[in-house]
Amino acid sequence: MVIMGILSPKVLMLGLTDGNIERMKKGFPIKITAVTHPAAKDILGGIEVVIFYGQTEELIRESVEKANLIGEKTKVVEKITKSNN
């Protein structure tokens, strides 16, 4: 179950269950769209939300590539650290 709500027009809240976390740890990201979650249509507009888990950035990348959520044309932004922000 994913619980969604808006506190203000610029804040999207998502609640994840232990079951959600366990599925993500097994390599199954959560994809939320107006089609998969019709009640969220007004909140999402045309935006798709994908939530994934990984112990490292590389494992996250592998997970989303395996799920066909990113491809060759996807722009991957490097993580922000104190040295590059």
Secondary structure, DSSP 8 states (H G I E B T S, - for coil): -EEEEEEETTEEEEEE-HHHHHHHHTT--EEE-TTT-GGGHHHHTT--EEE---SSHHHHHHHHHHTTS--TT--------TTT-
